[in-house]
Amino acid sequence: MRLDKYLAETAQCTRSEAKALLAKGRVTVNGAVCRKGDTQLKEADAVAVDGKALAYQQFVYLMLNKPEGVVSASTDKRDTTVVDLVGDAYPRRELFPAGRLDKTSTGFVLLTDDGSFAHDILAPKRHVSKTYTVVIDTPLTEEMKAGFAAGVTLADGTALSPAEVSALTPDGLTVRVLLRQGVYHQIKRMFGVYGAGVNALHRDAIGGLALDESLAPGQWRELTADEVAKITTG
């Protein structure tokens, strides 16, 4: 890989900014100042900026706590997107949400530029679970529990895979839902079959990885390799 490209991807800067770093002698390769952006790096080469070592990262994986009113998309002409919330932190990356949350819903959204990983966790055959806290306007009933467990058939005839629902509060209005499927407006449509409306929906976890409770709405952070692996275990 060319040195200027490596700098752009690891130091999260533009190509022009990378060239400026090189021109000012702030970049070293194996301890020696290098000013040539077209220098071809070998895998074992050690690159540093201002003495701080850089490490190449093939893909980025971010956990974001989506606020209400933000859309799960990379771009949108009218609304703020989950990618907009990351701002210019990754100028050389083409981030996108791996899976969607409705505009009115909140919680864990995974942002990445790893298309293969996103496809794997969203593929029906992988059955990666997603866990939600949902506030409904009608108390949870035994009929709903049994129906979710058997697999709800939606009003349009779509037969869904089995899901889990349990009450989190004594009044049965706040519930936990676990899905291993992704259908448009799925939870709202499932409860709709039983005449219940959804007042709030928050995604708590993807697979075996729970949303970091320290992240305020709109905040995000990178995932560790271990955390990325946990996504596929739930």
Secondary structure, DSSP 8 states (H G I E B T S, - for coil): -BHHHHHHHHTT--HHHHHHHHHTT-EEETTEE---TT-B--TT--EEETTEE----S--EEEEEE-TT-BSSS--SSS-BHHHHHTTS-TT---EESS---TT-EEEEEEES-HHHHHHHHSTTT---EEEEEEESS---HHHHHHHHH--B-TTS-B----EEEESSTTS-EEEEEES---TTHHHHHHHHTT--EEEEEEEEETTEE--TT--TT-EEE--HHHHHHHTT-
